[in-house]
Amino acid sequence: MSIEKYIKTQCGLDKFNHLRELADKSLINKIRLYHFVIIATLRDIFK
């Protein structure tokens, strides 16, 4: 399953890729990534 199905804007995908790179470095960044995916999915669900 690809993330493009849930996050549809280009700026959202760019932010996701940036946070995914940072998520390997610390737990806080991993939490930020999960939080972003939830919020972006809710925001882009009707686009």
C-alpha positions as CSV (number, residue, x, y, z in Angstrom):
1,M,0.0,0.0,0.0
2,S,1.5,3.3,-1.0
3,I,1.2,6.5,1.0
4,E,0.1,8.4,-2.1
5,K,-3.3,6.8,-1.7
6,Y,-3.7,8.7,1.6
7,I,-1.5,11.9,1.3
8,K,-2.3,13.5,-2.0
9,T,-0.7,16.9,-2.0
10,Q,2.9,17.3,-3.2
11,C,3.9,19.4,-0.2
12,G,2.4,16.7,2.1
13,L,4.5,14.0,0.3
14,D,7.6,16.1,0.5
15,K,7.1,16.6,4.3
16,F,6.4,12.9,4.7
17,N,9.6,12.0,2.9
18,H,11.6,14.4,5.1
19,L,10.0,13.1,8.3
20,R,10.6,9.5,7.2
21,E,14.3,10.2,6.9
22,L,14.4,11.7,10.4
23,A,12.4,8.9,11.9
24,D,15.3,6.5,12.0
25,K,17.3,8.9,14.3
26,S,15.0,9.2,17.3
27,L,11.8,8.2,18.9
28,I,10.5,11.7,18.9
29,N,10.9,12.0,15.2
30,K,9.1,8.7,14.7
31,I,6.1,10.0,16.8
32,R,6.1,13.2,14.7
33,L,6.0,11.0,11.5
34,Y,3.0,9.0,12.8
35,H,1.2,12.2,13.9
36,F,1.8,13.8,10.5
37,V,0.5,10.8,8.6
38,I,-2.7,10.7,10.7
39,I,-3.4,14.5,10.3
40,A,-2.5,14.6,6.6
41,T,-4.7,11.6,5.8
42,L,-7.7,13.2,7.6
43,R,-7.0,16.5,5.8
44,D,-6.6,15.0,2.3
45,I,-9.3,12.3,2.5
46,F,-11.7,14.3,0.3
47,K,-9.2,15.6,-2.3
